[in-house]
Amino acid sequence: MNTNLHNLKPGYYWYTMANDPLAVIHIHDDGGATLMGTDYRLTPEGVADMLRQGERFVWIEPPQA
């Protein structure tokens, strides 16, 4: 993961900006991401841009196996 660009650890997050509805994003080991329900892939730079624009990310705790 490229921690120079953002500090989100790999996993699933709720994210939102302003009054938009919550959505789920999957942060990958390389720092990039996939918007859930789509094939849209973001680079680590794209995730960092989302953070700079004020999007909020809330970690989704993985279920206990």
PQR file with spaces between the fields and no chain letter, atoms N, CA, C, O and H, PARSE charges and radii, in Angstrom:
ATOM       1  N    MET     1       0.845   -1.190    0.000 -0.4000 1.5000
ATOM       2  CA   MET     1       0.000    0.000    0.000 -0.0000 2.0000
ATOM       3  C    MET     1       0.878    1.237    0.000  0.5500 1.7000
ATOM       4  O    MET     1       1.910    1.259    0.671 -0.5500 1.4000
ATOM       5  N    ASN     2       0.501    2.241   -0.720 -0.4000 1.5000
ATOM       6  CA   ASN     2       1.258    3.480   -0.780 -0.0000 2.0000
ATOM       7  C    ASN     2       0.753    4.426    0.302  0.5500 1.7000
ATOM       8  O    ASN     2      -0.167    5.212    0.074 -0.5500 1.4000
ATOM       9  H    ASN     2      -0.337    2.224   -1.265  0.4000 1.0000
ATOM      10  N    THR     3       1.362    4.342    1.482 -0.4000 1.5000
ATOM      11  CA   THR     3       0.905    5.159    2.607 -0.0000 2.0000
ATOM      12  C    THR     3       1.327    6.615    2.475  0.5500 1.7000
ATOM      13  O    THR     3       0.955    7.444    3.305 -0.5500 1.4000
ATOM      14  H    THR     3       2.109    3.704    1.667  0.4000 1.0000
ATOM      15  N    ASN     4       2.099    6.935    1.444 -0.4000 1.5000
ATOM      16  CA   ASN     4       2.466    8.331    1.219 -0.0000 2.0000
ATOM      17  C    ASN     4       1.282    9.144    0.706  0.5500 1.7000
ATOM      18  O    ASN     4       1.267   10.369    0.832 -0.5500 1.4000
ATOM      19  H    ASN     4       2.401    6.261    0.769  0.4000 1.0000
ATOM      20  N    LEU     5       0.289    8.466    0.129 -0.4000 1.5000
ATOM      21  CA   LEU     5      -0.829    9.176   -0.477 -0.0000 2.0000
ATOM      22  C    LEU     5      -2.033    9.286    0.451  0.5500 1.7000
ATOM      23  O    LEU     5      -2.705   10.317    0.467 -0.5500 1.4000
ATOM      24  H    LEU     5       0.301    7.472    0.027  0.4000 1.0000
ATOM      25  N    HIS     6      -2.315    8.242    1.222 -0.4000 1.5000
ATOM      26  CA   HIS     6      -3.413    8.278    2.196 -0.0000 2.0000
ATOM      27  C    HIS     6      -3.139    7.232    3.271  0.5500 1.7000
ATOM      28  O    HIS     6      -2.274    6.373    3.100 -0.5500 1.4000
ATOM      29  H    HIS     6      -1.769    7.405    1.209  0.4000 1.0000
ATOM      30  N    ASN     7      -3.870    7.305    4.371 -0.4000 1.5000
ATOM      31  CA   ASN     7      -3.618    6.403    5.495 -0.0000 2.0000
ATOM      32  C    ASN     7      -4.743    5.393    5.714  0.5500 1.7000
ATOM      33  O    ASN     7      -4.850    4.831    6.804 -0.5500 1.4000
ATOM      34  H    ASN     7      -4.572    8.003    4.510  0.4000 1.0000
ATOM      35  N    LEU     8      -5.581    5.149    4.711 -0.4000 1.5000
ATOM      36  CA   LEU     8      -6.652    4.171    4.857 -0.0000 2.0000
ATOM      37  C    LEU     8      -6.076    2.767    4.702  0.5500 1.7000
ATOM      38  O    LEU     8      -5.371    2.479    3.735 -0.5500 1.4000
ATOM      39  H    LEU     8      -5.495    5.606    3.826  0.4000 1.0000
ATOM      40  N    LYS     9      -6.380    1.901    5.659 -0.4000 1.5000
ATOM      41  CA   LYS     9      -5.893    0.524    5.566 -0.0000 2.0000
ATOM      42  C    LYS     9      -6.812   -0.272    4.635  0.5500 1.7000
ATOM      43  O    LYS     9      -7.965    0.107    4.428 -0.5500 1.4000
ATOM      44  H    LYS     9      -6.953    2.134    6.445  0.4000 1.0000
ATOM      45  N    PRO    10      -6.309   -1.363    4.080 -0.5600 1.5000
ATOM      46  CA   PRO    10      -7.138   -2.187    3.195  0.2800 2.0000
ATOM      47  C    PRO    10      -8.386   -2.694    3.915  0.5500 1.7000
ATOM      48  O    PRO    10      -8.332   -3.058    5.090 -0.5500 1.4000
ATOM      49  N    GLY    11      -9.491   -2.712    3.209 -0.4000 1.5000
ATOM      50  CA   GLY    11     -10.742   -3.198    3.761 -0.0000 2.0000
ATOM      51  C    GLY    11     -11.910   -2.426    3.185  0.5500 1.7000
ATOM      52  O    GLY    11     -11.789   -1.749    2.165 -0.5500 1.4000
ATOM      53  H    GLY    11      -9.534   -2.416    2.255  0.4000 1.0000
ATOM      54  N    TYR    12     -13.040   -2.539    3.854 -0.4000 1.5000
ATOM      55  CA   TYR    12     -14.279   -1.912    3.385 -0.0000 2.0000
ATOM      56  C    TYR    12     -14.650   -0.729    4.263  0.5500 1.7000
ATOM      57  O    TYR    12     -14.483   -0.763    5.482 -0.5500 1.4000
ATOM      58  H    TYR    12     -13.139   -3.089    4.684  0.4000 1.0000
ATOM      59  N    TYR    13     -15.156    0.314    3.625 -0.4000 1.5000
ATOM      60  CA   TYR    13     -15.530    1.549    4.312 -0.0000 2.0000
ATOM      61  C    TYR    13     -16.869    2.039    3.783  0.5500 1.7000
ATOM      62  O    TYR    13     -17.189    1.873    2.606 -0.5500 1.4000
ATOM      63  H    TYR    13     -15.292    0.341    2.635  0.4000 1.0000
ATOM      64  N    TRP    14     -17.646    2.645    4.677 -0.4000 1.5000
ATOM      65  CA   TRP    14     -18.736    3.503    4.246 -0.0000 2.0000
ATOM      66  C    TRP    14     -18.072    4.821    3.888  0.5500 1.7000
ATOM      67  O    TRP    14     -17.135    5.237    4.570 -0.5500 1.4000
ATOM      68  H    TRP    14     -17.386    2.779    5.633  0.4000 1.0000
ATOM      69  N    TYR    15     -18.523    5.476    2.855 -0.4000 1.5000
ATOM      70  CA   TYR    15     -18.015    6.817    2.577 -0.0000 2.0000
ATOM      71  C    TYR    15     -19.155    7.699    2.108  0.5500 1.7000
ATOM      72  O    TYR    15     -20.142    7.236    1.536 -0.5500 1.4000
ATOM      73  H    TYR    15     -19.284    5.138    2.301  0.4000 1.0000
ATOM      74  N    THR    16     -18.984    8.989    2.371 -0.4000 1.5000
ATOM      75  CA   THR    16     -19.996    9.958    1.972 -0.0000 2.0000
ATOM      76  C    THR    16     -19.349   11.328    1.847  0.5500 1.7000
ATOM      77  O    THR    16     -18.286   11.597    2.406 -0.5500 1.4000
ATOM      78  H    THR    16     -18.182    9.365    2.835  0.4000 1.0000
ATOM      79  N    MET    17     -20.024   12.177    1.099 -0.4000 1.5000
ATOM      80  CA   MET    17     -19.599   13.571    0.975 -0.0000 2.0000
ATOM      81  C    MET    17     -20.837   14.438    1.030  0.5500 1.7000
ATOM      82  O    MET    17     -21.827   14.175    0.347 -0.5500 1.4000
ATOM      83  H    MET    17     -20.888   11.959    0.645  0.4000 1.0000
ATOM      84  N    ALA    18     -20.773   15.468    1.846 -0.4000 1.5000
ATOM      85  CA   ALA    18     -21.885   16.414    2.004 -0.0000 2.0000
ATOM      86  C    ALA    18     -23.158   15.654    2.349  0.5500 1.7000
ATOM      87  O    ALA    18     -23.175   14.894    3.317 -0.5500 1.4000
ATOM      88  H    ALA    18     -19.969   15.681    2.401  0.4000 1.0000
ATOM      89  N    ASN    19     -24.221   15.842    1.578 -0.4000 1.5000
ATOM      90  CA   ASN    19     -25.501   15.199    1.865 -0.0000 2.0000
ATOM      91  C    ASN    19     -25.779   13.994    0.976  0.5500 1.7000
ATOM      92  O    ASN    19     -26.915   13.525    0.904 -0.5500 1.4000
ATOM      93  H    ASN    19     -24.207   16.460    0.791  0.4000 1.0000
ATOM      94  N    ASP    20     -24.749   13.488    0.297 -0.4000 1.5000
ATOM      95  CA   ASP    20     -24.934   12.309   -0.545 -0.0000 2.0000
ATOM      96  C    ASP    20     -25.208   11.088    0.327  0.5500 1.7000
ATOM      97  O    ASP    20     -24.772   11.040    1.477 -0.5500 1.4000
ATOM      98  H    ASP    20     -23.826   13.869    0.355  0.4000 1.0000
ATOM      99  N    PRO    21     -25.925   10.103   -0.207 -0.5600 1.5000
ATOM     100  CA   PRO    21     -26.166    8.880    0.570  0.2800 2.0000
ATOM     101  C    PRO    21     -24.877    8.097    0.786  0.5500 1.7000
ATOM     102  O    PRO    21     -23.914    8.246    0.034 -0.5500 1.4000
ATOM     103  N    LEU    22     -24.869    7.267    1.816 -0.4000 1.5000
ATOM     104  CA   LEU    22     -23.715    6.416    2.085 -0.0000 2.0000
ATOM     105  C    LEU    22     -23.506    5.433    0.944  0.5500 1.7000
ATOM     106  O    LEU    22     -24.463    4.973    0.322 -0.5500 1.4000
ATOM     107  H    LEU    22     -25.652    7.145    2.427  0.4000 1.0000
ATOM     108  N    ALA    23     -22.263    5.121    0.680 -0.4000 1.5000
ATOM     109  CA   ALA    23     -21.887    4.113   -0.303 -0.0000 2.0000
ATOM     110  C    ALA    23     -20.730    3.310    0.293  0.5500 1.7000
ATOM     111  O    ALA    23     -20.136    3.722    1.290 -0.5500 1.4000
ATOM     112  H    ALA    23     -21.485    5.494    1.186  0.4000 1.0000
ATOM     113  N    VAL    24     -20.413    2.177   -0.310 -0.4000 1.5000
ATOM     114  CA   VAL    24     -19.320    1.334    0.175 -0.0000 2.0000
ATOM     115  C    VAL    24     -18.185    1.353   -0.837  0.5500 1.7000
ATOM     116  O    VAL    24     -18.400    1.283   -2.048 -0.5500 1.4000
ATOM     117  H    VAL    24     -20.895    1.842   -1.120  0.4000 1.0000
ATOM     118  N    ILE    25     -16.968    1.449   -0.304 -0.4000 1.5000
ATOM     119  CA   ILE    25     -15.768    1.410   -1.130 -0.0000 2.0000
ATOM     120  C    ILE    25     -14.830    0.364   -0.542  0.5500 1.7000
ATOM     121  O    ILE    25     -14.729    0.224    0.677 -0.5500 1.4000
ATOM     122  H    ILE    25     -16.793    1.506    0.679  0.4000 1.0000
ATOM     123  N    HIS    26     -14.147   -0.366   -1.413 -0.4000 1.5000
ATOM     124  CA   HIS    26     -13.170   -1.369   -0.987 -0.0000 2.0000
ATOM     125  C    HIS    26     -11.784   -0.819   -1.275  0.5500 1.7000
ATOM     126  O    HIS    26     -11.424   -0.585   -2.429 -0.5500 1.4000
ATOM     127  H    HIS    26     -14.229   -0.253   -2.403  0.4000 1.0000
ATOM     128  N    ILE    27     -11.009   -0.613   -0.215 -0.4000 1.5000
ATOM     129  CA   ILE    27      -9.621   -0.172   -0.360 -0.0000 2.0000
ATOM     130  C    ILE    27      -8.762   -1.426   -0.498  0.5500 1.7000
ATOM     131  O    ILE    27      -8.820   -2.319    0.347 -0.5500 1.4000
ATOM     132  H    ILE    27     -11.302   -0.803    0.722  0.4000 1.0000
ATOM     133  N    HIS    28      -7.969   -1.492   -1.559 -0.4000 1.5000
ATOM     134  CA   HIS    28      -7.133   -2.657   -1.844 -0.0000 2.0000
ATOM     135  C    HIS    28      -5.764   -2.523   -1.196  0.5500 1.7000
ATOM     136  O    HIS    28      -5.391   -1.451   -0.719 -0.5500 1.4000
ATOM     137  H    HIS    28      -7.922   -0.767   -2.246  0.4000 1.0000
ATOM     138  N    ASP    29      -5.016   -3.631   -1.187 -0.4000 1.5000
ATOM     139  CA   ASP    29      -3.683   -3.645   -0.584 -0.0000 2.0000
ATOM     140  C    ASP    29      -2.738   -2.620   -1.205  0.5500 1.7000
ATOM     141  O    ASP    29      -1.830   -2.131   -0.533 -0.5500 1.4000
ATOM     142  H    ASP    29      -5.319   -4.501   -1.575  0.4000 1.0000
ATOM     143  N    ASP    30      -2.942   -2.293   -2.475 -0.4000 1.5000
ATOM     144  CA   ASP    30      -2.056   -1.328   -3.144 -0.0000 2.0000
ATOM     145  C    ASP    30      -2.462    0.124   -2.909  0.5500 1.7000
ATOM     146  O    ASP    30      -1.824    1.037   -3.433 -0.5500 1.4000
ATOM     147  H    ASP    30      -3.680   -2.690   -3.021  0.4000 1.0000
ATOM     148  N    GLY    31      -3.533    0.350   -2.113 -0.4000 1.5000
ATOM     149  CA   GLY    31      -3.987    1.707   -1.832 -0.0000 2.0000
ATOM     150  C    GLY    31      -5.053    2.196   -2.784  0.5500 1.7000
ATOM     151  O    GLY    31      -5.690    3.217   -2.524 -0.5500 1.4000
ATOM     152  H    GLY    31      -4.051   -0.391   -1.687  0.4000 1.0000
ATOM     153  N    GLY    32      -5.264    1.484   -3.893 -0.4000 1.5000
ATOM     154  CA   GLY    32      -6.343    1.816   -4.813 -0.0000 2.0000
ATOM     155  C    GLY    32      -7.666    1.340   -4.248  0.5500 1.7000
ATOM     156  O    GLY    32      -7.716    0.809   -3.139 -0.5500 1.4000
ATOM     157  H    GLY    32      -4.747    0.655   -4.104  0.4000 1.0000
ATOM     158  N    ALA    33      -8.732    1.526   -5.002 -0.4000 1.5000
ATOM     159  CA   ALA    33     -10.052    1.160   -4.487 -0.0000 2.0000
ATOM     160  C    ALA    33     -11.003    0.796   -5.612  0.5500 1.7000
ATOM     161  O    ALA    33     -10.793    1.142   -6.774 -0.5500 1.4000
ATOM     162  H    ALA    33      -8.691    1.958   -5.903  0.4000 1.0000
ATOM     163  N    THR    34     -12.053    0.088   -5.229 -0.4000 1.5000
ATOM     164  CA   THR    34     -13.156   -0.224   -6.123 -0.0000 2.0000
ATOM     165  C    THR    34     -14.438    0.260   -5.465  0.5500 1.7000
ATOM     166  O    THR    34     -14.684   -0.016   -4.291 -0.5500 1.4000
ATOM     167  H    THR    34     -12.224   -0.193   -4.285  0.4000 1.0000
ATOM     168  N    LEU    35     -15.248    0.978   -6.221 -0.4000 1.5000
ATOM     169  CA   LEU    35     -16.540    1.398   -5.719 -0.0000 2.0000
ATOM     170  C    LEU    35     -17.471    0.191   -5.807  0.5500 1.7000
ATOM     171  O    LEU    35     -17.649   -0.376   -6.886 -0.5500 1.4000
ATOM     172  H    LEU    35     -15.047    1.202   -7.175  0.4000 1.0000
ATOM     173  N    MET    36     -18.054   -0.199   -4.703 -0.4000 1.5000
ATOM     174  CA   MET    36     -18.879   -1.402   -4.656 -0.0000 2.0000
ATOM     175  C    MET    36     -20.078   -1.277   -5.589  0.5500 1.7000
ATOM     176  O    MET    36     -20.705   -0.225   -5.709 -0.5500 1.4000
ATOM     177  H    MET    36     -17.909    0.261   -3.827  0.4000 1.0000
ATOM     178  N    GLY    37     -20.366   -2.394   -6.240 -0.4000 1.5000
ATOM     179  CA   GLY    37     -21.475   -2.424   -7.185 -0.0000 2.0000
ATOM     180  C    GLY    37     -21.108   -1.938   -8.569  0.5500 1.7000
ATOM     181  O    GLY    37     -21.959   -1.849   -9.454 -0.5500 1.4000
ATOM     182  H    GLY    37     -19.856   -3.249   -6.143  0.4000 1.0000
ATOM     183  N    THR    38     -19.818   -1.620   -8.756 -0.4000 1.5000
ATOM     184  CA   THR    38     -19.358   -1.145  -10.065 -0.0000 2.0000
ATOM     185  C    THR    38     -18.039   -1.823  -10.405  0.5500 1.7000
ATOM     186  O    THR    38     -17.456   -2.520   -9.575 -0.5500 1.4000
ATOM     187  H    THR    38     -19.126   -1.693   -8.037  0.4000 1.0000
ATOM     188  N    ASP    39     -17.581   -1.617  -11.612 -0.4000 1.5000
ATOM     189  CA   ASP    39     -16.250   -2.061  -12.027 -0.0000 2.0000
ATOM     190  C    ASP    39     -15.258   -0.895  -11.989  0.5500 1.7000
ATOM     191  O    ASP    39     -14.129   -1.013  -12.464 -0.5500 1.4000
ATOM     192  H    ASP    39     -18.054   -1.051  -12.286  0.4000 1.0000
ATOM     193  N    TYR    40     -15.694    0.228  -11.417 -0.4000 1.5000
ATOM     194  CA   TYR    40     -14.867    1.430  -11.411 -0.0000 2.0000
ATOM     195  C    TYR    40     -13.725    1.289  -10.414  0.5500 1.7000
ATOM     196  O    TYR    40     -13.955    1.076   -9.223 -0.5500 1.4000
ATOM     197  H    TYR    40     -16.612    0.323  -11.030  0.4000 1.0000
ATOM     198  N    ARG    41     -12.505    1.406  -10.896 -0.4000 1.5000
ATOM     199  CA   ARG    41     -11.307    1.261  -10.077 -0.0000 2.0000
ATOM     200  C    ARG    41     -10.633    2.617   -9.937  0.5500 1.7000
ATOM     201  O    ARG    41     -10.444    3.335  -10.919 -0.5500 1.4000
ATOM     202  H    ARG    41     -12.318    1.579  -11.863  0.4000 1.0000
ATOM     203  N    LEU    42     -10.275    2.957   -8.706 -0.4000 1.5000
ATOM     204  CA   LEU    42      -9.539    4.187   -8.418 -0.0000 2.0000
ATOM     205  C    LEU    42      -8.086    3.856   -8.111  0.5500 1.7000
ATOM     206  O    LEU    42      -7.795    2.820   -7.513 -0.5500 1.4000
ATOM     207  H    LEU    42     -10.428    2.374   -7.908  0.4000 1.0000
ATOM     208  N    THR    43      -7.192    4.715   -8.511 -0.4000 1.5000
ATOM     209  CA   THR    43      -5.788    4.591   -8.133 -0.0000 2.0000
ATOM     210  C    THR    43      -5.629    5.097   -6.700  0.5500 1.7000
ATOM     211  O    THR    43      -6.542    5.732   -6.172 -0.5500 1.4000
ATOM     212  H    THR    43      -7.428    5.556   -8.997  0.4000 1.0000
ATOM     213  N    PRO    44      -4.493    4.830   -6.063 -0.5600 1.5000
ATOM     214  CA   PRO    44      -4.249    5.423   -4.741  0.2800 2.0000
ATOM     215  C    PRO    44      -4.348    6.948   -4.776  0.5500 1.7000
ATOM     216  O    PRO    44      -4.803    7.563   -3.812 -0.5500 1.4000
ATOM     217  N    GLU    45      -3.925    7.554   -5.878 -0.4000 1.5000
ATOM     218  CA   GLU    45      -4.026    9.006   -6.023 -0.0000 2.0000
ATOM     219  C    GLU    45      -5.491    9.445   -6.037  0.5500 1.7000
ATOM     220  O    GLU    45      -5.836   10.486   -5.479 -0.5500 1.4000
ATOM     221  H    GLU    45      -3.555    7.054   -6.661  0.4000 1.0000
ATOM     222  N    GLY    46      -6.353    8.645   -6.679 -0.4000 1.5000
ATOM     223  CA   GLY    46      -7.782    8.952   -6.711 -0.0000 2.0000
ATOM     224  C    GLY    46      -8.402    8.909   -5.324  0.5500 1.7000
ATOM     225  O    GLY    46      -9.238    9.747   -4.986 -0.5500 1.4000
ATOM     226  H    GLY    46      -6.073    7.799   -7.132  0.4000 1.0000
ATOM     227  N    VAL    47      -7.991    7.931   -4.518 -0.4000 1.5000
ATOM     228  CA   VAL    47      -8.486    7.843   -3.134 -0.0000 2.0000
ATOM     229  C    VAL    47      -8.016    9.066   -2.348  0.5500 1.7000
ATOM     230  O    VAL    47      -8.793    9.664   -1.604 -0.5500 1.4000
ATOM     231  H    VAL    47      -7.312    7.251   -4.793  0.4000 1.0000
ATOM     232  N    ALA    48      -6.753    9.435   -2.512 -0.4000 1.5000
ATOM     233  CA   ALA    48      -6.224   10.613   -1.819 -0.0000 2.0000
ATOM     234  C    ALA    48      -6.991   11.871   -2.233  0.5500 1.7000
ATOM     235  O    ALA    48      -7.252   12.736   -1.397 -0.5500 1.4000
ATOM     236  H    ALA    48      -6.122    8.949   -3.116  0.4000 1.0000
ATOM     237  N    ASP    49      -7.351   11.979   -3.502 -0.4000 1.5000
ATOM     238  CA   ASP    49      -8.144   13.120   -3.975 -0.0000 2.0000
ATOM     239  C    ASP    49      -9.510   13.156   -3.285  0.5500 1.7000
ATOM     240  O    ASP    49      -9.993   14.228   -2.921 -0.5500 1.4000
ATOM     241  H    ASP    49      -7.138   11.276   -4.181  0.4000 1.0000
ATOM     242  N    MET    50     -10.134   11.983   -3.105 -0.4000 1.5000
ATOM     243  CA   MET    50     -11.430   11.922   -2.415 -0.0000 2.0000
ATOM     244  C    MET    50     -11.302   12.479   -0.999  0.5500 1.7000
ATOM     245  O    MET    50     -12.154   13.239   -0.541 -0.5500 1.4000
ATOM     246  H    MET    50      -9.741   11.112   -3.401  0.4000 1.0000
ATOM     247  N    LEU    51     -10.232   12.091   -0.317 -0.4000 1.5000
ATOM     248  CA   LEU    51     -10.007   12.584    1.048 -0.0000 2.0000
ATOM     249  C    LEU    51      -9.800   14.096    1.056  0.5500 1.7000
ATOM     250  O    LEU    51     -10.343   14.796    1.911 -0.5500 1.4000
ATOM     251  H    LEU    51      -9.540   11.473   -0.690  0.4000 1.0000
ATOM     252  N    ARG    52      -9.018   14.596    0.107 -0.4000 1.5000
ATOM     253  CA   ARG    52      -8.761   16.043    0.031 -0.0000 2.0000
ATOM     254  C    ARG    52     -10.040   16.829   -0.248  0.5500 1.7000
ATOM     255  O    ARG    52     -10.164   17.979    0.176 -0.5500 1.4000
ATOM     256  H    ARG    52      -8.576   14.028   -0.587  0.4000 1.0000
ATOM     257  N    GLN    53     -10.995   16.218   -0.958 -0.4000 1.5000
ATOM     258  CA   GLN    53     -12.249   16.883   -1.276 -0.0000 2.0000
ATOM     259  C    GLN    53     -13.234   16.851   -0.105  0.5500 1.7000
ATOM     260  O    GLN    53     -14.320   17.423   -0.185 -0.5500 1.4000
ATOM     261  H    GLN    53     -10.895   15.285   -1.302  0.4000 1.0000
ATOM     262  N    GLY    54     -12.851   16.187    0.967 -0.4000 1.5000
ATOM     263  CA   GLY    54     -13.700   16.178    2.159 -0.0000 2.0000
ATOM     264  C    GLY    54     -14.591   14.961    2.304  0.5500 1.7000
ATOM     265  O    GLY    54     -15.449   14.931    3.186 -0.5500 1.4000
ATOM     266  H    GLY    54     -11.968   15.722    1.032  0.4000 1.0000
ATOM     267  N    GLU    55     -14.408   13.950    1.454 -0.4000 1.5000
ATOM     268  CA   GLU    55     -15.211   12.740    1.627 -0.0000 2.0000
ATOM     269  C    GLU    55     -14.804   12.078    2.935  0.5500 1.7000
ATOM     270  O    GLU    55     -13.629   12.051    3.303 -0.5500 1.4000
ATOM     271  H    GLU    55     -13.711   13.974    0.737  0.4000 1.0000
ATOM     272  N    ARG    56     -15.808   11.543    3.628 -0.4000 1.5000
ATOM     273  CA   ARG    56     -15.571   10.901    4.926 -0.0000 2.0000
ATOM     274  C    ARG    56     -15.608    9.390    4.741  0.5500 1.7000
ATOM     275  O    ARG    56     -16.462    8.865    4.026 -0.5500 1.4000
ATOM     276  H    ARG    56     -16.762   11.565    3.329  0.4000 1.0000
ATOM     277  N    PHE    57     -14.685    8.701    5.385 -0.4000 1.5000
ATOM     278  CA   PHE    57     -14.572    7.251    5.319 -0.0000 2.0000
ATOM     279  C    PHE    57     -14.732    6.681    6.722  0.5500 1.7000
ATOM     280  O    PHE    57     -14.094    7.148    7.666 -0.5500 1.4000
ATOM     281  H    PHE    57     -13.992    9.128    5.966  0.4000 1.0000
ATOM     282  N    VAL    58     -15.589    5.670    6.855 -0.4000 1.5000
ATOM     283  CA   VAL    58     -15.832    5.024    8.149 -0.0000 2.0000
ATOM     284  C    VAL    58     -15.595    3.531    7.960  0.5500 1.7000
ATOM     285  O    VAL    58     -16.272    2.879    7.165 -0.5500 1.4000
ATOM     286  H    VAL    58     -16.108    5.291    6.089  0.4000 1.0000
ATOM     287  N    TRP    59     -14.630    3.000    8.697 -0.4000 1.5000
ATOM     288  CA   TRP    59     -14.240    1.596    8.617 -0.0000 2.0000
ATOM     289  C    TRP    59     -15.434    0.689    8.918  0.5500 1.7000
ATOM     290  O    TRP    59     -16.183    0.941    9.861 -0.5500 1.4000
ATOM     291  H    TRP    59     -14.079    3.529    9.343  0.4000 1.0000
ATOM     292  N    ILE    60     -15.612   -0.362    8.120 -0.4000 1.5000
ATOM     293  CA   ILE    60     -16.623   -1.379    8.368 -0.0000 2.0000
ATOM     294  C    ILE    60     -15.894   -2.566    8.992  0.5500 1.7000
ATOM     295  O    ILE    60     -15.048   -3.192    8.353 -0.5500 1.4000
ATOM     296  H    ILE    60     -15.003   -0.567    7.353  0.4000 1.0000
ATOM     297  N    GLU    61     -16.223   -2.863   10.222 -0.4000 1.5000
ATOM     298  CA   GLU    61     -15.560   -3.957   10.942 -0.0000 2.0000
ATOM     299  C    GLU    61     -15.894   -5.283   10.264  0.5500 1.7000
ATOM     300  O    GLU    61     -17.067   -5.594   10.058 -0.5500 1.4000
ATOM     301  H    GLU    61     -16.910   -2.355   10.741  0.4000 1.0000
ATOM     302  N    PRO    62     -14.857   -6.080    9.909 -0.5600 1.5000
ATOM     303  CA   PRO    62     -15.132   -7.378    9.298  0.2800 2.0000
ATOM     304  C    PRO    62     -15.871   -8.295   10.282  0.5500 1.7000
ATOM     305  O    PRO    62     -15.661   -8.203   11.491 -0.5500 1.4000
ATOM     306  N    PRO    63     -16.727   -9.169    9.772 -0.5600 1.5000
ATOM     307  CA   PRO    63     -17.434  -10.095   10.670  0.2800 2.0000
ATOM     308  C    PRO    63     -16.467  -11.093   11.287  0.5500 1.7000
ATOM     309  O    PRO    63     -15.459  -11.456   10.680 -0.5500 1.4000
ATOM     310  N    GLN    64     -16.779  -11.524   12.482 -0.4000 1.5000
ATOM     311  CA   GLN    64     -15.966  -12.539   13.153 -0.0000 2.0000
ATOM     312  C    GLN    64     -16.261  -13.896   12.534  0.5500 1.7000
ATOM     313  O    GLN    64     -17.420  -14.281   12.380 -0.5500 1.4000
ATOM     314  H    GLN    64     -17.598  -11.229   12.975  0.4000 1.0000
ATOM     315  N    ALA    65     -15.217  -14.607   12.185 -0.4000 1.5000
ATOM     316  CA   ALA    65     -15.410  -15.934   11.559 -0.0000 2.0000
ATOM     317  C    ALA    65     -15.514  -17.014   12.612  0.5500 1.7000
ATOM     318  O    ALA    65     -15.677  -18.187   12.279 -0.5500 1.4000
ATOM     319  H    ALA    65     -14.276  -14.294   12.310  0.4000 1.0000
